[in-house]
Amino acid sequence: MQSEKKKEGRSAPGHFVLCDVQREYSENLLNVLIEKFQGEYRFHLFHDIGKASDLSRKVNVDILVAAEEFDKEDRRKVAAGRRFLLCGTRRRNVRAGEIPVFRYQSAEKIMEEIQESEGRKSEGRESEIQEKDKLTEDEKTGTTGTGKPDSVEKRKEPRVLTTTSVKGVIGVYSPVHRIGKTRFSIRLGKQLSQKFPVLYLNLEGNAGGGYYFPEDPGQDIGDLLYYMRQDGINPGMKISTMAGQSDGMDYIMPMKYEQDIKTVKKEEWLDLLDIILEKCIYEAVILDLGDCIDGLYDILRKCERVYTLYIDEETALAKMEQYEKNLRAAGYSDVLGKTVKRRVGRVRRTEGKQAEAV
């Protein structure tokens, strides 16, 4: 069951990074932290401090818990709001902005110390909020706190694709190919991730994942399905160690071979979606769907909303018409009731039935 905070539609959670040389210990610790802070943070586990530093250049890390075995200068390269140092001995003094945490104590005690630090920091938040409010007023009046006009060009807002507030499973599918479906799916996911946690999954046979996500985390959806079949696996922790991130949106790399994705039964896909929504922090899962997936219509039925892209061209419109007829004939007309059609591109009509996309 999703946490109460998650149901209330809280803002996107912060990033919590655990970096340790002891693999088994750190995995057990992260497991407890996920249970304690469910829905409050996006958790990342690293055994290489360099990778933690790379992440901090892409996202704002709220909490860093790093082992003292890592070099001090390397730890400093990880930008973080609050920093904790896992120590083999008890220490009292804060050094270089790192709050010491004794490693060899219960995970509950470690959590208490993190929470105590959160309580101390919250005392100074009121003035910070007031400063942000003042900044907002300055932006409205075109000043920068000095009463003088702001001559700096403001950052352009990202293009808005949709104003949807729908959560849950969101499908993107089209019987018309090569019209930008994957780009649309990724941009939709990035936009929604500004409001709440989003996971993007590409379920196409030939996804071209390396093109859209050059930084391959190393594991793909096939690995995720394998882990979900095992007993005693914590889905939230496992996904946090597998997921990559792009502009605030989490993603799992698509399966490499079309034949492999064809062997996955629809029941496994549906179970996986239930697990992600019930036991992980994500409030929306973007499915970039292809034709080769088993149980396509059942997965579309599982979606809260389906985006169907098309182009205003005779062949494409004929495919759309046939697709809708097939849904009705198969008893899935309810899918059409939650479908939002999106026309992409423009066309230039010519004589006869030919049309050229422009």
LINZI-V817633 format. One record per residue. N is the residue number from 1. PHI is phi in whole degrees, 0 to 359 (NA if undefined). Layout:
n=N phi=PHI
n=N phi=PHI
//
This chain:
n=1 phi=NA
n=2 phi=289
n=3 phi=291
n=4 phi=296
n=5 phi=298
n=6 phi=293
n=7 phi=292
n=8 phi=286
n=9 phi=76
n=10 phi=291
n=11 phi=293
n=12 phi=302
n=13 phi=291
n=14 phi=281
n=15 phi=252
n=16 phi=243
n=17 phi=247
n=18 phi=247
n=19 phi=231
n=20 phi=214
n=21 phi=271
n=22 phi=266
n=23 phi=295
n=24 phi=296
n=25 phi=300
n=26 phi=294
n=27 phi=293
n=28 phi=293
n=29 phi=297
n=30 phi=298
n=31 phi=302
n=32 phi=290
n=33 phi=297
n=34 phi=298
n=35 phi=296
n=36 phi=284
n=37 phi=252
n=38 phi=307
n=39 phi=85
n=40 phi=265
n=41 phi=220
n=42 phi=262
n=43 phi=266
n=44 phi=226
n=45 phi=245
n=46 phi=229
n=47 phi=246
n=48 phi=235
n=49 phi=296
n=50 phi=295
n=51 phi=291
n=52 phi=295
n=53 phi=296
n=54 phi=300
n=55 phi=298
n=56 phi=293
n=57 phi=276
n=58 phi=256
n=59 phi=227
n=60 phi=275
n=61 phi=278
n=62 phi=278
n=63 phi=230
n=64 phi=241
n=65 phi=243
n=66 phi=238
n=67 phi=284
n=68 phi=293
n=69 phi=295
n=70 phi=284
n=71 phi=300
n=72 phi=301
n=73 phi=294
n=74 phi=292
n=75 phi=295
n=76 phi=294
n=77 phi=287
n=78 phi=272
n=79 phi=285
n=80 phi=208
n=81 phi=291
n=82 phi=228
n=83 phi=233
n=84 phi=238
n=85 phi=245
n=86 phi=285
n=87 phi=241
n=88 phi=277
n=89 phi=232
n=90 phi=282
n=91 phi=231
n=92 phi=247
n=93 phi=273
n=94 phi=277
n=95 phi=240
n=96 phi=53
n=97 phi=77
n=98 phi=256
n=99 phi=272
n=100 phi=289
n=101 phi=229
n=102 phi=290
n=103 phi=293
n=104 phi=270
n=105 phi=217
n=106 phi=296
n=107 phi=299
n=108 phi=298
n=109 phi=293
n=110 phi=300
n=111 phi=296
n=112 phi=300
n=113 phi=294
n=114 phi=294
n=115 phi=293
n=116 phi=299
n=117 phi=296
n=118 phi=297
n=119 phi=295
n=120 phi=293
n=121 phi=288
n=122 phi=295
n=123 phi=297
n=124 phi=263
n=125 phi=282
n=126 phi=299
n=127 phi=294
n=128 phi=295
n=129 phi=295
n=130 phi=298
n=131 phi=295
n=132 phi=294
n=133 phi=298
n=134 phi=296
n=135 phi=299
n=136 phi=298
n=137 phi=296
n=138 phi=298
n=139 phi=295
n=140 phi=294
n=141 phi=266
n=142 phi=76
n=143 phi=238
n=144 phi=236
n=145 phi=87
n=146 phi=254
n=147 phi=86
n=148 phi=266
n=149 phi=301
n=150 phi=275
n=151 phi=267
n=152 phi=278
n=153 phi=292
n=154 phi=286
n=155 phi=294
n=156 phi=287
n=157 phi=286
n=158 phi=296
n=159 phi=298
n=160 phi=273
n=161 phi=271
n=162 phi=200
n=163 phi=257
n=164 phi=296
n=165 phi=245
n=166 phi=293
n=167 phi=243
n=168 phi=96
n=169 phi=273
n=170 phi=240
n=171 phi=262
n=172 phi=234
n=173 phi=213
n=174 phi=206
n=175 phi=285
n=176 phi=263
n=177 phi=259
n=178 phi=59
n=179 phi=233
n=180 phi=89
n=181 phi=297
n=182 phi=292
n=183 phi=299
n=184 phi=299
n=185 phi=299
n=186 phi=292
n=187 phi=293
n=188 phi=298
n=189 phi=298
n=190 phi=294
n=191 phi=294
n=192 phi=293
n=193 phi=293
n=194 phi=288
n=195 phi=256
n=196 phi=200
n=197 phi=294
n=198 phi=230
n=199 phi=242
n=200 phi=255
n=201 phi=233
n=202 phi=261
n=203 phi=248
n=204 phi=261
n=205 phi=289
n=206 phi=232
n=207 phi=277
n=208 phi=63
n=209 phi=301
n=210 phi=296
n=211 phi=286
n=212 phi=279
n=213 phi=230
n=214 phi=299
n=215 phi=273
n=216 phi=285
n=217 phi=295
n=218 phi=108
n=219 phi=235
n=220 phi=234
n=221 phi=298
n=222 phi=299
n=223 phi=296
n=224 phi=298
n=225 phi=300
n=226 phi=298
n=227 phi=296
n=228 phi=293
n=229 phi=280
n=230 phi=274
n=231 phi=281
n=232 phi=77
n=233 phi=272
n=234 phi=270
n=235 phi=301
n=236 phi=298
n=237 phi=293
n=238 phi=296
n=239 phi=295
n=240 phi=297
n=241 phi=276
n=242 phi=259
n=243 phi=284
n=244 phi=265
n=245 phi=218
n=246 phi=221
n=247 phi=52
n=248 phi=90
n=249 phi=262
n=250 phi=277
n=251 phi=211
n=252 phi=250
n=253 phi=300
n=254 phi=291
n=255 phi=294
n=256 phi=281
n=257 phi=239
n=258 phi=300
n=259 phi=298
n=260 phi=292
n=261 phi=291
n=262 phi=291
n=263 phi=280
n=264 phi=280
n=265 phi=280
n=266 phi=300
n=267 phi=299
n=268 phi=292
n=269 phi=297
n=270 phi=295
n=271 phi=296
n=272 phi=299
n=273 phi=296
n=274 phi=298
n=275 phi=296
n=276 phi=299
n=277 phi=285
n=278 phi=270
n=279 phi=241
n=280 phi=240
n=281 phi=280
n=282 phi=287
n=283 phi=260
n=284 phi=214
n=285 phi=238
n=286 phi=269
n=287 phi=255
n=288 phi=265
n=289 phi=264
n=290 phi=245
n=291 phi=282
n=292 phi=276
n=293 phi=284
n=294 phi=288
n=295 phi=74
n=296 phi=305
n=297 phi=294
n=298 phi=293
n=299 phi=291
n=300 phi=298
n=301 phi=294
n=302 phi=291
n=303 phi=287
n=304 phi=284
n=305 phi=212
n=306 phi=235
n=307 phi=261
n=308 phi=242
n=309 phi=270
n=310 phi=206
n=311 phi=240
n=312 phi=278
n=313 phi=216
n=314 phi=305
n=315 phi=296
n=316 phi=295
n=317 phi=294
n=318 phi=294
n=319 phi=293
n=320 phi=298
n=321 phi=297
n=322 phi=294
n=323 phi=301
n=324 phi=293
n=325 phi=296
n=326 phi=295
n=327 phi=299
n=328 phi=295
n=329 phi=295
n=330 phi=273
n=331 phi=87
n=332 phi=243
n=333 phi=296
n=334 phi=296
n=335 phi=298
n=336 phi=294
n=337 phi=290
n=338 phi=250
n=339 phi=269
n=340 phi=247
n=341 phi=276
n=342 phi=233
n=343 phi=278
n=344 phi=242
n=345 phi=74
n=346 phi=231
n=347 phi=235
n=348 phi=244
n=349 phi=288
n=350 phi=235
n=351 phi=295
n=352 phi=76
n=353 phi=255
n=354 phi=273
n=355 phi=216
n=356 phi=247
n=357 phi=287
n=358 phi=232
//
